[in-house]
Amino acid sequence: MDERRRSGADEALTGIDRLRLFANDPETFPFSIDDAEDALHEYDHYKKIAEEGAAPLLKSMKLENGEFNMDITGPIVEVMACAFVGQFKAGGSVNYMEMSLFDRGEPYQRYTLTVQKVGAKSPADLVDEARARIAELEDELASTRRYASARADEASRLRYPDTTGQ
């Protein structure tokens, strides 16, 4: 991404964050006419930046070995990527984070968007590791039970020897 486009994306995010702050906290909203006009001008400015980048460019899309990969670019994609990374860091995520998306066309239909740090373990990796560890612990528990049962049988034989001569 060239520096001009990066600064535009950063500027849009900063402006969006300021406008979101005004909307969520009325105490911080500017009360003077001049400040309100400045806020409207800022809104128009960031709306224009967002609209200019509204059409991402699809560079490639592949489905190989059950894995879907899509390469898209454009200012709106960059803004979204910066927002995802910012949320990832702000939320204290280490490996990945998940966000729910809702389909307006299909009420109650929900999707999950996963943002994963490259090289970090995915949710599926973590589940697979947990399942493997559970299986390992279950095997150890079964082995310990067999050992305890054998020791109990041995202790019983020592405590109550067979006096029938068999």
Secondary structure, 3 states (H helix, E strand, C coil): CCHHHHHHHHHHHHHHHHHHHHHHCHHHCCCCHHHHHHHHHHHHHHHHHHHHCCCCEEEEEEEECCEEEEEEECHHHHHHHHHHHHHHHHCCCCCEEEEEEECCCCCCCEEEEEEECCCCCCHHHHHHHHHHHHHHHHHHHHHHHHHHHHHHHHHHHHHCCCCCCC
